[in-house]
Amino acid sequence: MCPAKVPYSRLLNDFRAETHRTQDNSLEEKAINALTGKHRNVINKALRFAQKTGLTKLPIRGTEYLPAHIASNNLSAENPSLATKKVGSVALFTGCASETLDAKTLHDTVFLLQHCGFDVSIPQTQGCCGAIDLHAGNKEKHEQLIEKNTAAFKDYDAIISVASGCGSTLADYHNGLAQRVVDISDFLSKHLSTLSFNPLNASAWLHMPCTLKNTSYGLKGASIAPLLSKISGLDVHTFDANQHCCGAAGTYMLTHKETSNSLRDQVLAPVKKHKTNYLLTSNIGCAMYLRAGLKQAGIRTDVLHPVSLLAQQLKV
C-alpha cells in the first residue's frame, strides 16, 4: 500500500486493460487461466490421478509447483459446528487455485472453524475472485466475476478467505461484499483460545505474502505468529521485516521468469542456510513458487498454509 495513498494497483490494472492481449503464449499461462473456468473439478481429478499413477514424478514441466499430495476438492456445501456450543455461521470463499491445487487448506479451514463453533457454508455458485483476469487486463471478465460472487455471498455477514491474494482482491470490490471479507488468520485470532493443540518438536519459517503485508486488507489482520505459538515445541522463524516479494506475484512468475527467480532465491536464502521442517505461507501462488524453488535446491521442506499446521496438531 502506497504511504501517499496513490492507487498504484488501480493505475497498473488500468494499464494492463489497455494493453490486454487476447492470446496467452505459454503453456503455464494457459493452465493458470483454465483455473478460472468451469473445469476445476476435472483438473483436480486429473492431477490426483497423475499423482496416484506416478506421472507427476516424471520430469514434466509444471509438476515442481505441486504439493506431495493433492486433496479432493469435494467440499460439502453445509458443514455444521462440531463444538459443544455453536458460536455462529460463516461462509468460505474457496478460490479457483486453492480449490484445484490446495483443497487440503480448504478442508483444514472448515475443520478448524467447525471446532471453533461455527457452521460453515460454501456457496456453490461462487467463482474465481477475478485476480487472474484483472492482472491479465481482462476487466470485463473481472466485472462479471464481481457480480457472480456478490450474488453468491449476498446472504452472509462474514466471508472467510484463505488465500491472501483472493482476500485482497475481494476486499477491493466496490460494493458491500468488500466490507464482509475476513482473512482466516484474523478470524481465528478471536476464537482459537477455546482450542487445544498437540505439541510438535519441529521448526518452521513463516513467510508473509505481499497481499497481507502491503494492502489495507492485510494490515487490518492479526499477526499469524501468535496463532502458531499455540503449538508447544514449534520453533517459528520469521523473515526480515524488509522481506520483499518472493517473485510469484500472480502470473508475474510466468511472464518475467528471470526476475522472479532472482527474487525467490533471495527470499529462500535463509531457509537454505537454516534447514526447517515447514515453510508456512498464506498465499497459494507464493506456496507453489517457493515449493518449486525448494525442490530445485534439493531441500525437503513441507510448504503449508499456517491453517493446515494448526489443523494437523488440533486436539480432538
Backbone as numpy.savetxt, mean C-alpha at the origin, in Angstrom:
# Nx Ny Nz CAx CAy CAz Cx Cy Cz
4.68 17.74 0.64 3.83 18.92 0.64 4.72 20.15 0.64
4.50 21.07 -0.28 5.31 22.27 -0.39 5.06 23.20 0.80
6.14 23.66 1.49 5.96 24.57 2.64 5.26 25.87 2.27
5.40 26.29 0.99 4.77 27.53 0.53 3.35 27.29 0.00
2.85 26.06 0.18 1.49 25.69 -0.23 1.29 25.75 -1.75
2.39 25.68 -2.51 2.25 25.63 -3.97 1.70 24.25 -4.34
0.60 24.18 -5.07 -0.01 22.89 -5.41 0.76 22.18 -6.52
2.00 21.78 -6.19 2.88 21.24 -7.24 2.34 19.95 -7.84
1.68 19.11 -7.02 1.15 17.85 -7.55 0.06 18.11 -8.58
-0.80 19.09 -8.31 -1.85 19.42 -9.27 -1.25 19.99 -10.55
-0.24 20.85 -10.41 0.43 21.42 -11.58 1.08 20.33 -12.42
1.71 19.38 -11.72 2.38 18.28 -12.42 1.37 17.39 -13.14
0.26 17.10 -12.46 -0.76 16.25 -13.07 -1.42 16.94 -14.26
-1.59 18.27 -14.18 -2.13 19.02 -15.32 -1.19 18.93 -16.51
0.11 19.01 -16.24 1.10 18.89 -17.32 1.05 17.50 -17.93
0.94 16.49 -17.07 0.86 15.11 -17.57 -0.36 14.92 -18.46
-1.47 15.55 -18.08 -2.70 15.43 -18.87 -2.51 16.05 -20.25
-1.78 17.17 -20.30 -1.54 17.84 -21.58 -0.62 17.05 -22.48
0.27 16.28 -21.88 1.26 15.52 -22.66 0.94 14.03 -22.69
-0.28 13.68 -22.31 -0.69 12.28 -22.22 -0.56 11.58 -23.55
0.08 10.40 -23.54 0.17 9.57 -24.74 -0.82 8.42 -24.62
-1.37 8.03 -25.70 -2.45 7.03 -25.67 -1.93 5.60 -25.64
-0.65 5.39 -25.98 -0.12 4.04 -26.00 0.99 3.90 -24.96
1.02 2.78 -24.30 2.06 2.48 -23.32 3.15 1.65 -24.00
4.39 2.02 -23.77 5.48 1.39 -24.49 5.94 0.07 -23.90
6.09 0.02 -22.59 6.73 -1.15 -21.99 5.73 -2.19 -21.52
6.24 -3.41 -21.39 5.43 -4.51 -20.88 4.99 -4.23 -19.44
5.93 -3.65 -18.65 5.61 -3.34 -17.26 4.47 -2.33 -17.15
4.52 -1.28 -17.99 3.47 -0.27 -17.95 2.11 -0.86 -18.31
2.10 -1.73 -19.32 0.84 -2.37 -19.72 0.30 -3.25 -18.59
1.21 -3.94 -17.89 0.80 -4.81 -16.79 0.21 -3.99 -15.65
0.86 -2.87 -15.31 0.36 -2.03 -14.22 -0.98 -1.42 -14.59
-1.13 -0.95 -15.82 -2.39 -0.35 -16.23 -3.52 -1.38 -16.27
-3.17 -2.65 -16.46 -4.18 -3.71 -16.46 -4.80 -3.87 -15.07
-4.07 -3.44 -14.04 -4.58 -3.57 -12.68 -5.82 -2.73 -12.45
-5.96 -1.63 -13.19 -7.10 -0.74 -12.98 -8.34 -1.24 -13.69
-8.23 -2.30 -14.46 -9.36 -2.81 -15.23 -10.22 -3.80 -14.46
-10.95 -4.61 -15.19 -11.93 -5.52 -14.59 -11.36 -6.92 -14.33
-10.08 -7.13 -14.61 -9.55 -8.48 -14.58 -8.60 -8.75 -13.41
-8.80 -8.03 -12.29 -7.89 -8.20 -11.16 -7.98 -9.61 -10.58
-9.19 -10.18 -10.52 -9.33 -11.54 -10.00 -8.62 -12.55 -10.89
-8.71 -12.34 -12.19 -8.05 -13.25 -13.14 -6.54 -13.16 -13.00
-6.03 -11.93 -12.87 -4.58 -11.74 -12.72 -4.11 -12.37 -11.42
-4.87 -12.16 -10.35 -4.51 -12.74 -9.05 -4.45 -14.26 -9.12
-5.45 -14.87 -9.75 -5.48 -16.33 -9.89 -4.32 -16.83 -10.75
-4.03 -16.10 -11.83 -2.95 -16.50 -12.73 -1.60 -16.45 -12.02
-1.39 -15.42 -11.22 -0.12 -15.29 -10.50 0.02 -16.36 -9.43
-1.08 -16.68 -8.76 -1.03 -17.74 -7.74 -0.76 -19.10 -8.37
-1.33 -19.32 -9.56 -1.06 -20.56 -10.30 0.41 -20.62 -10.71
0.94 -19.48 -11.16 2.34 -19.43 -11.59 3.27 -19.72 -10.42
2.92 -19.21 -9.24 3.74 -19.49 -8.06 3.64 -20.96 -7.66
2.44 -21.50 -7.71 2.23 -22.89 -7.31 2.98 -23.85 -8.20
3.07 -23.54 -9.48 3.73 -24.42 -10.45 5.22 -24.10 -10.61
5.69 -23.07 -9.91 7.11 -22.74 -9.97 7.51 -21.83 -11.11
6.54 -21.33 -11.87 6.87 -20.48 -13.01 7.53 -19.17 -12.58
7.15 -18.66 -11.41 7.71 -17.38 -10.96 9.16 -17.50 -10.51
9.65 -18.75 -10.39 11.06 -18.94 -10.03 11.97 -18.88 -11.27
11.35 -18.89 -12.44 12.12 -18.76 -13.66 12.55 -17.31 -13.87
13.63 -17.09 -14.61 14.12 -15.72 -14.82 13.23 -14.93 -15.78
12.00 -14.67 -15.34 11.03 -13.93 -16.14 10.95 -12.50 -15.63
11.02 -11.54 -16.53 11.01 -10.14 -16.14 9.74 -9.79 -15.35
9.92 -9.15 -14.22 8.80 -8.72 -13.41 8.57 -9.56 -12.16
9.07 -10.80 -12.17 8.83 -11.68 -11.01 9.59 -11.22 -9.77
10.62 -10.40 -9.98 11.41 -9.93 -8.82 10.60 -9.01 -7.90
9.49 -8.46 -8.42 8.65 -7.57 -7.61 7.68 -8.32 -6.71
7.48 -9.61 -6.98 6.42 -10.37 -6.31 6.84 -10.88 -4.94
5.89 -10.94 -3.99 6.18 -11.54 -2.68 6.32 -13.04 -2.82
6.84 -13.69 -1.78 7.05 -15.14 -1.83 5.73 -15.90 -1.97
4.67 -15.33 -1.42 3.36 -15.98 -1.52 2.29 -14.93 -1.77
1.57 -15.06 -2.88 0.46 -14.16 -3.20 -0.82 -14.78 -2.69
-1.50 -14.06 -1.82 -2.74 -14.57 -1.22 -3.92 -14.37 -2.16
-4.96 -15.17 -1.96 -6.18 -15.02 -2.74 -6.87 -13.70 -2.37
-7.43 -13.04 -3.38 -8.16 -11.80 -3.11 -9.66 -12.03 -2.97
-10.00 -13.23 -2.54 -11.40 -13.57 -2.30 -11.81 -13.02 -0.93
-12.17 -11.75 -0.90 -12.51 -11.06 0.34 -14.02 -11.00 0.51
-14.50 -11.26 1.71 -15.93 -11.20 1.97 -16.41 -9.76 2.01
-17.60 -9.52 1.52 -18.16 -8.16 1.50 -18.45 -7.66 2.91
-18.85 -8.55 3.79 -19.17 -8.16 5.17 -18.39 -9.05 6.14
-17.71 -8.40 7.09 -16.86 -9.10 8.04 -17.19 -8.61 9.46
-17.98 -9.36 10.22 -18.43 -8.91 11.54 -17.31 -8.86 12.57
-17.50 -8.03 13.57 -16.56 -7.90 14.67 -16.31 -9.24 15.35
-15.07 -9.46 15.79 -14.71 -10.67 16.51 -14.40 -10.38 17.98
-14.60 -9.13 18.39 -14.34 -8.75 19.77 -15.55 -9.03 20.64
-15.33 -9.05 21.94 -16.43 -9.27 22.88 -17.49 -8.19 22.77
-17.01 -6.96 22.56 -17.91 -5.82 22.42 -17.68 -5.11 21.10
-18.74 -4.93 20.35 -18.62 -4.21 19.08 -18.42 -2.72 19.33
-17.45 -2.13 18.62 -17.13 -0.71 18.77 -17.79 0.14 17.70
-17.81 -0.38 16.46 -18.38 0.39 15.37 -18.25 -0.32 14.04
-18.44 0.45 12.96 -18.38 -0.11 11.60 -17.50 0.77 10.73
-16.75 0.15 9.84 -15.89 0.87 8.90 -15.98 0.21 7.53
-15.52 0.93 6.52 -15.41 0.37 5.18 -13.94 0.31 4.80
-13.56 -0.68 4.03 -12.17 -0.85 3.61 -12.02 -0.57 2.13
-11.11 0.35 1.79 -10.75 0.57 0.39 -9.62 -0.40 0.06
-9.84 -1.26 -0.92 -8.87 -2.33 -1.20 -7.72 -1.88 -2.09
-8.01 -1.10 -3.13 -6.94 -0.68 -4.04 -6.64 -1.75 -5.06
-6.40 -1.35 -6.30 -6.24 -2.33 -7.38 -4.95 -3.16 -7.24
-3.83 -2.51 -6.93 -2.57 -3.24 -6.81 -2.57 -4.15 -5.58
-3.09 -3.64 -4.47 -3.16 -4.46 -3.25 -4.07 -5.66 -3.47
-5.20 -5.42 -4.09 -6.16 -6.49 -4.33 -5.57 -7.59 -5.20
-4.71 -7.22 -6.12 -4.13 -8.18 -7.06 -2.86 -8.83 -6.52
-1.97 -8.01 -5.93 -0.63 -8.47 -5.60 -0.35 -8.57 -4.10
-1.19 -7.96 -3.27 -0.92 -7.92 -1.84 -2.19 -8.12 -1.03
-2.99 -9.10 -1.41 -4.23 -9.37 -0.68 -3.97 -9.79 0.76
-2.77 -10.27 1.04 -2.41 -10.64 2.41 -2.60 -9.44 3.35
-2.15 -8.26 2.93 -2.29 -7.08 3.76 -3.76 -6.75 4.00
-4.59 -6.94 2.99 -6.02 -6.67 3.13 -6.66 -7.65 4.12
-6.32 -8.94 3.99 -6.84 -9.94 4.94 -6.39 -9.62 6.36
-5.12 -9.22 6.51 -4.58 -8.91 7.83 -5.24 -7.67 8.42
-5.55 -6.71 7.57 -6.22 -5.49 8.02 -7.62 -5.80 8.54
-8.36 -6.59 7.80 -9.71 -6.99 8.23 -9.63 -7.74 9.56
-8.66 -8.64 9.67 -8.46 -9.45 10.87 -8.22 -8.56 12.10
-7.34 -7.58 11.98 -7.04 -6.68 13.10 -8.24 -5.82 13.47
-8.89 -5.27 12.45 -10.05 -4.41 12.70 -11.18 -5.18 13.38
-11.38 -6.42 12.96 -12.41 -7.25 13.59 -12.11 -7.47 15.07
-10.84 -7.72 15.39 -10.47 -7.96 16.78 -10.44 -6.67 17.59
-10.39 -5.53 16.91 -10.52 -4.24 17.61 -11.98 -3.91 17.88
-12.90 -4.71 17.33 -14.32 -4.52 17.61 -15.11 -3.88 16.48
-14.61 -3.96 15.27 -15.29 -3.30 14.15 -15.86 -4.30 13.14
-17.08 -4.00 12.68 -17.60 -4.66 11.49 -16.90 -4.00 10.30
-16.40 -4.82 9.38 -15.67 -4.28 8.23 -16.41 -4.61 6.94
-16.83 -3.56 6.23 -17.51 -3.74 4.95 -16.52 -3.46 3.81
-16.64 -4.25 2.75 -15.81 -4.03 1.56 -16.76 -3.86 0.37
-17.10 -2.61 0.04 -18.03 -2.36 -1.08 -17.53 -3.01 -2.37
-18.38 -3.80 -2.98 -17.99 -4.56 -4.17 -17.95 -3.72 -5.44
-18.51 -2.52 -5.39 -18.55 -1.67 -6.58 -17.41 -0.66 -6.62
-16.51 -0.70 -5.65 -15.39 0.24 -5.65 -14.41 -0.07 -6.77
-13.62 0.92 -7.14 -12.63 0.74 -8.20 -11.27 1.22 -7.76
-10.37 1.34 -8.70 -9.04 1.88 -8.44 -9.18 3.31 -7.94
-8.25 3.77 -7.11 -8.32 5.14 -6.58 -8.13 6.19 -7.68
-7.47 5.78 -8.77 -7.25 6.69 -9.88 -5.83 7.21 -10.00
-4.97 6.84 -9.05 -3.60 7.36 -9.05 -2.84 6.98 -10.32
-2.97 5.74 -10.75 -2.22 5.29 -11.92 -2.62 6.09 -13.16
-3.92 6.30 -13.35 -4.39 7.07 -14.50 -4.03 8.54 -14.36
-4.10 9.06 -13.14 -3.76 10.46 -12.92 -2.29 10.72 -13.24
-1.41 9.82 -12.80 0.02 9.98 -13.05 0.36 9.77 -14.52
-0.50 9.02 -15.21 -0.28 8.79 -16.64 -0.88 9.92 -17.49
-1.59 10.84 -16.84 -2.18 11.96 -17.57 -3.57 11.71 -18.08
-4.19 10.59 -17.67 -5.53 10.25 -18.14 -6.56 10.82 -17.17
-6.80 12.12 -17.23 -7.68 12.79 -16.27 -9.14 12.35 -16.42
-9.54 12.03 -17.64 -10.93 11.60 -17.86 -11.22 10.31 -17.11
-10.31 9.34 -17.20 -10.49 8.07 -16.48 -10.44 8.31 -14.97
-9.57 9.20 -14.55 -9.46 9.52 -13.12 -10.77 10.09 -12.59
-11.40 10.98 -13.35 -12.67 11.57 -12.92 -13.76 10.51 -12.86
-13.73 9.56 -13.77 -14.72 8.47 -13.76 -14.57 7.62 -12.49
-13.32 7.38 -12.09 -13.07 6.59 -10.89 -13.47 7.34 -9.63
-13.32 8.66 -9.63 -13.79 9.46 -8.50 -15.29 9.27 -8.32
-16.03 9.35 -9.42 -17.49 9.17 -9.36 -17.85 7.76 -8.88
-17.13 6.77 -9.38 -17.40 5.38 -9.03 -17.18 5.14 -7.53
-16.06 5.62 -7.00 -15.75 5.39 -5.59 -16.62 6.23 -4.66
-16.96 7.43 -5.10 -17.83 8.28 -4.29 -19.18 7.61 -4.10
-19.70 6.99 -5.15 -20.98 6.28 -5.06 -20.84 5.02 -4.20
-19.72 4.30 -4.34 -19.54 3.04 -3.62 -19.44 3.25 -2.11
-18.88 4.40 -1.68 -18.63 4.63 -0.26 -19.55 5.69 0.35
-20.64 6.02 -0.33 -21.49 7.12 0.12 -22.14 6.87 1.48
-22.30 5.61 1.88 -23.01 5.30 3.13 -22.09 5.05 4.32
-20.78 5.32 4.16 -19.84 4.99 5.22 -19.17 6.25 5.79
-19.07 6.28 7.12 -18.48 7.44 7.79 -16.96 7.36 7.85
-16.41 6.15 7.91 -14.96 5.96 7.98 -14.51 5.01 6.88
-13.59 5.45 6.06 -13.06 4.64 4.96 -11.59 4.38 5.25
-11.24 3.13 5.50 -9.88 2.77 5.86 -9.06 2.49 4.60
-7.92 3.15 4.50 -7.01 2.91 3.39 -5.74 2.25 3.92
-5.28 1.23 3.21 -4.09 0.48 3.62 -2.85 0.95 2.87
-2.96 1.13 1.56 -1.83 1.60 0.74 -1.79 3.12 0.78
-0.66 3.68 1.20 -0.59 5.14 1.40 -0.79 5.91 0.10
-0.39 5.33 -1.03 -0.61 6.00 -2.31 -2.08 6.15 -2.63
-2.84 5.10 -2.34 -4.30 5.17 -2.52 -4.91 6.19 -1.57
-4.49 6.13 -0.31 -5.05 7.03 0.69 -4.83 8.49 0.34
-3.62 8.84 -0.09 -3.33 10.24 -0.43 -4.11 10.68 -1.66
-4.36 9.75 -2.59 -5.15 10.08 -3.78 -6.61 10.28 -3.41
-7.16 9.39 -2.59 -8.55 9.53 -2.14 -8.74 10.83 -1.35
-7.74 11.19 -0.57 -7.82 12.40 0.25 -7.75 13.67 -0.59
-7.39 13.52 -1.86 -7.34 14.66 -2.77 -8.61 14.78 -3.61
-9.56 13.85 -3.43 -10.83 13.97 -4.13 -11.48 15.29 -3.70
-12.09 15.99 -4.65 -12.71 17.28 -4.34 -14.18 17.10 -3.99
-14.42 16.22 -3.00 -15.79 16.03 -2.52 -15.73 15.51 -1.08
-16.86 15.16 -0.53 -16.95 14.76 0.86 -16.23 13.48 1.21
-15.97 12.62 0.24 -15.29 11.37 0.52 -13.91 11.62 1.11
-13.23 12.64 0.63 -11.86 12.93 1.06 -11.75 13.10 2.57
-12.79 13.65 3.19 -12.76 13.92 4.63 -12.96 12.66 5.46
-13.38 11.58 4.82 -13.70 10.35 5.56 -12.63 9.28 5.43
-11.56 9.58 4.70 -10.49 8.61 4.48 -9.49 8.66 5.63
-9.16 7.48 6.19 -8.23 7.39 7.30 -7.19 6.31 7.00
-5.93 6.63 7.22 -4.89 5.62 7.05 -5.01 4.57 8.15
-4.74 3.32 7.83 -4.92 2.22 8.78 -4.09 2.42 10.04
-2.87 2.94 9.91 -2.02 3.14 11.10 -2.61 4.21 12.02
-3.13 5.28 11.42 -3.77 6.34 12.20 -4.99 5.79 12.93
-5.76 4.97 12.24 -6.97 4.40 12.84 -6.63 3.43 13.97
-5.66 2.55 13.73 -5.31 1.55 14.73 -4.71 2.18 15.99
-4.07 3.33 15.84 -3.43 3.96 17.00 -4.43 4.28 18.11
-5.69 4.41 17.74 -6.73 4.75 18.72 -7.40 3.51 19.31
-7.12 2.33 18.75 -7.87 1.14 19.17 -6.99 -0.07 19.49
-5.70 0.02 19.26 -4.83 -1.14 19.43 -4.56 -1.49 20.89
-4.85 -0.56 21.80 -4.56 -0.78 23.22 -5.37 -1.93 23.81
-6.44 -2.31 23.15 -7.28 -3.41 23.65 -6.71 -4.78 23.28
-5.68 -4.81 22.44 -5.14 -6.08 21.94 -3.80 -6.42 22.59
-3.47 -7.71 22.60 -2.18 -8.19 23.09 -1.45 -8.91 21.97
-0.11 -8.86 22.03 0.69 -9.44 20.96 1.76 -10.38 21.51
2.02 -11.42 20.75 3.09 -12.35 21.11 4.44 -11.69 20.88
5.44 -11.95 21.73 6.77 -11.36 21.53 7.43 -11.92 20.28
8.38 -11.18 19.75 9.08 -11.61 18.53 10.53 -11.14 18.62
11.44 -12.10 18.67 12.87 -11.78 18.72 13.37 -11.60 17.29
13.22 -10.39 16.78 13.58 -10.11 15.39 13.87 -8.63 15.23
14.42 -8.27 14.08 14.69 -6.86 13.79 13.94 -6.44 12.53
13.64 -5.16 12.45 12.90 -4.64 11.29 13.35 -3.22 10.99
13.38 -2.89 9.71 13.59 -1.51 9.26 12.23 -0.97 8.86
11.90 0.21 9.36 10.61 0.84 9.06 10.81 1.94 8.04
10.24 1.73 6.85 10.34 2.70 5.75 9.10 3.58 5.74
9.29 4.89 5.58 8.18 5.83 5.54 7.99 6.32 4.10
6.90 5.91 3.44 6.66 6.33 2.06 6.46 7.84 1.94
6.77 8.38 0.79 6.59 9.82 0.56 5.13 10.23 0.74
4.21 9.33 0.40 2.78 9.66 0.49 2.28 9.71 1.93
3.09 9.26 2.88 2.77 9.47 4.29 3.58 10.63 4.86
4.77 10.83 4.31 5.70 11.81 4.87 5.51 13.21 4.32
5.07 13.31 3.06 5.06 14.60 2.38 3.70 15.06 1.90
2.63 14.54 2.50 1.28 14.94 2.09 0.45 15.31 3.31
-0.58 16.10 3.11 -1.47 16.46 4.21 -2.17 15.23 4.75
-2.43 14.24 3.88 -3.05 12.98 4.31 -2.15 12.26 5.30
-0.86 12.21 4.99 0.07 11.51 5.85 0.42 12.27 7.11
0.53 13.59 7.00 0.96 14.39 8.14 -0.04 14.38 9.29
-1.30 14.07 9.01 -2.28 14.00 10.10 -2.32 12.61 10.73
-1.53 11.70 10.18 -1.53 10.34 10.68 -0.61 10.15 11.87
-0.84 9.08 12.60 -0.01 8.76 13.76 1.26 8.05 13.30
2.29 8.13 14.12 3.53 7.43 13.82 3.30 5.93 13.90
3.94 5.20 13.00 3.75 3.75 12.96 4.61 3.05 14.01
5.78 3.63 14.31 6.71 2.99 15.24 6.09 2.64 16.60
5.28 3.53 17.21 4.66 3.17 18.50 3.73 1.96 18.40
3.11 1.77 17.24 2.26 0.60 17.06 3.09 -0.67 17.13
4.25 -0.63 16.49 5.12 -1.81 16.46 5.76 -2.08 17.82
5.83 -1.05 18.67 6.40 -1.24 20.01 5.52 -2.15 20.87
4.31 -2.41 20.39 3.41 -3.34 21.10 3.95 -4.77 21.03
4.86 -5.02 20.08 5.45 -6.35 19.92 6.76 -6.39 20.70
6.75 -7.02 21.85 7.93 -7.13 22.69 9.04 -7.92 21.98
10.28 -7.40 22.06 11.42 -8.09 21.47 11.73 -7.65 20.05
10.81 -6.93 19.41 11.05 -6.48 18.04 11.92 -5.23 18.06
13.06 -5.30 17.41 14.01 -4.19 17.35 13.76 -3.42 16.05
13.16 -2.24 16.16 12.76 -1.46 14.99 13.78 -0.36 14.70
14.32 -0.39 13.50 15.25 0.64 13.03 14.49 1.58 12.10
14.72 2.86 12.24 14.10 3.83 11.35 15.17 4.49 10.48
14.77 4.87 9.29 15.69 5.53 8.38 15.95 6.96 8.84
16.99 7.56 8.30 17.30 8.95 8.61 16.09 9.83 8.32
15.91 10.86 9.14 14.74 11.75 8.98 14.70 12.39 7.60
15.85 12.51 6.97 15.92 13.12 5.63 15.85 12.08 4.51
15.43 10.87 4.85 15.30 9.81 3.85 14.49 10.30 2.66
15.03 10.13 1.47 14.33 10.59 0.27 13.50 9.47 -0.34
12.93 9.75 -1.48 12.10 8.77 -2.19 12.89 7.51 -2.51
12.23 6.35 -2.41 12.91 5.08 -2.71 13.09 4.86 -4.20
12.42 5.70 -5.02 12.57 5.57 -6.46 11.36 4.97 -7.16
10.44 4.38 -6.37 9.27 3.75 -7.00 8.37 4.82 -7.60
7.84 5.69 -6.74 7.07 6.87 -7.18 6.02 6.54 -8.24
5.15 5.60 -7.90 4.12 5.21 -8.87 4.73 4.49 -10.06
4.56 5.02 -11.24 5.12 4.41 -12.45 6.48 4.98 -12.81
7.03 5.86 -11.96 8.33 6.48 -12.24 9.43 5.42 -12.36
9.31 4.34 -11.57 10.32 3.29 -11.60 10.37 2.57 -12.95
9.31 2.72 -13.74 9.26 2.10 -15.07 9.69 3.05 -16.17
9.43 4.33 -15.96 9.73 5.31 -17.00 11.10 5.97 -16.84
11.67 5.91 -15.63 12.98 6.51 -15.37 13.82 5.52 -14.55
14.13 4.40 -15.16 14.73 3.29 -14.42 16.09 3.61 -13.82
16.92 4.32 -14.56 18.27 4.59 -14.06 18.23 5.45 -12.81
17.43 6.51 -12.86 17.31 7.40 -11.69 16.66 6.65 -10.52
15.64 5.89 -10.81 14.94 5.14 -9.76 15.86 4.14 -9.07
16.66 3.43 -9.87 17.59 2.45 -9.29 18.60 3.13 -8.38
19.07 4.30 -8.77 20.03 5.04 -7.96 19.41 5.45 -6.62
18.18 5.94 -6.67 17.49 6.33 -5.45 17.26 5.13 -4.53
16.89 4.02 -5.12 16.64 2.81 -4.34 17.92 2.31 -3.66
19.03 2.35 -4.39 20.31 1.90 -3.82 20.68 2.73 -2.59
20.40 4.02 -2.65 20.71 4.89 -1.51 19.83 4.57 -0.31
18.55 4.32 -0.56 17.63 4.01 0.54 17.98 2.67 1.18
18.36 1.69 0.36 18.64 0.35 0.86 20.03 0.19 1.47
20.87 1.20 1.33 22.25 1.09 1.82 22.34 0.68 3.29
21.61 1.32 4.21 21.70 0.89 5.61 21.14 -0.51 5.86
20.15 -0.92 5.06 19.58 -2.26 5.22 20.60 -3.31 4.78
21.35 -3.00 3.73 22.38 -3.91 3.25 23.53 -4.02 4.26
23.78 -2.92 4.95 24.87 -2.88 5.93 24.48 -3.58 7.22
23.24 -3.38 7.64 22.74 -3.99 8.87 21.57 -4.90 8.51
21.87 -6.16 8.27 20.86 -7.12 7.83 19.70 -7.19 8.82
18.52 -7.48 8.32 17.31 -7.46 9.14 16.35 -8.54 8.70
15.41 -8.88 9.59 14.41 -9.89 9.25 13.30 -9.34 8.38
12.93 -8.07 8.68 11.79 -7.48 7.98 12.12 -6.06 7.50
11.55 -5.71 6.36 11.49 -4.32 5.93 10.01 -3.99 5.83
9.57 -3.01 6.59 8.15 -2.68 6.68 7.86 -1.36 5.98
6.85 -1.35 5.14 6.45 -0.13 4.44 4.96 -0.15 4.18
4.35 1.03 4.17 2.89 1.14 4.01 2.46 1.44 2.58
3.37 1.34 1.64 3.04 1.62 0.24 3.39 0.42 -0.61
2.43 -0.09 -1.35 2.68 -1.31 -2.12 3.69 -1.11 -3.24
3.70 0.09 -3.84 4.69 0.36 -4.89 6.10 0.35 -4.32
6.27 0.99 -3.16 7.56 0.98 -2.47 7.95 -0.45 -2.12
6.99 -1.21 -1.60 7.26 -2.59 -1.18 7.77 -3.43 -2.36
7.10 -3.32 -3.49 7.49 -4.10 -4.66 8.88 -3.71 -5.15
9.13 -2.40 -5.18 10.40 -1.92 -5.73 11.56 -2.23 -4.78
11.35 -2.04 -3.47 12.39 -2.35 -2.50 12.65 -3.85 -2.43
11.59 -4.64 -2.56 11.74 -6.10 -2.56 12.63 -6.53 -3.73
12.39 -5.96 -4.89 13.21 -6.30 -6.06 14.67 -5.93 -5.83
14.91 -4.78 -5.20 16.27 -4.36 -4.92 16.98 -5.30 -3.94
16.25 -5.76 -2.93 16.82 -6.70 -1.97 17.13 -8.04 -2.63
16.23 -8.50 -3.49 16.46 -9.77 -4.20 17.70 -9.68 -5.09
17.82 -8.55 -5.79 18.98 -8.36 -6.67 20.29 -8.34 -5.89
20.22 -7.89 -4.63 21.41 -7.83 -3.78 21.66 -9.15 -3.05
20.76 -10.11 -3.25 20.92 -11.41 -2.61 20.59 -11.40 -1.13
19.75 -10.46 -0.69 19.40 -10.33 0.72 18.02 -10.93 0.96
17.96 -11.86 1.91 16.70 -12.53 2.22 16.01 -11.78 3.37
15.17 -10.84 3.03 14.43 -10.04 4.00 12.97 -10.00 3.57
12.07 -10.28 4.50 10.64 -10.22 4.19 10.20 -8.76 4.13
9.53 -8.38 3.05 8.99 -7.03 2.90 7.49 -7.11 3.17
7.04 -6.43 4.22 5.65 -6.52 4.64 5.09 -5.14 4.94
3.77 -5.06 4.94 3.09 -3.90 5.50 3.15 -4.05 7.02
3.33 -2.96 7.79 3.35 -3.08 9.25 2.14 -3.81 9.82
0.98 -3.64 9.19 -0.25 -4.31 9.63 -0.09 -5.83 9.62
0.62 -6.34 8.63 0.79 -7.79 8.53 1.63 -8.35 9.66
2.64 -7.60 10.10 3.45 -8.07 11.22 2.64 -8.02 12.52
1.82 -7.00 12.68 0.94 -6.91 13.85 -0.05 -8.08 13.86
-0.64 -8.36 12.72 -1.61 -9.46 12.62 -0.93 -10.81 12.89
0.30 -10.95 12.40 1.05 -12.18 12.60 1.30 -12.47 14.09
1.50 -11.40 14.86 1.85 -11.58 16.28 0.67 -11.42 17.23
-0.50 -11.16 16.69 -1.67 -10.94 17.54 -2.03 -12.18 18.35
-2.28 -11.98 19.63 -2.74 -13.08 20.50 -4.25 -13.23 20.33
-4.69 -14.39 19.92 -6.13 -14.63 19.75 -6.53 -15.88 20.52
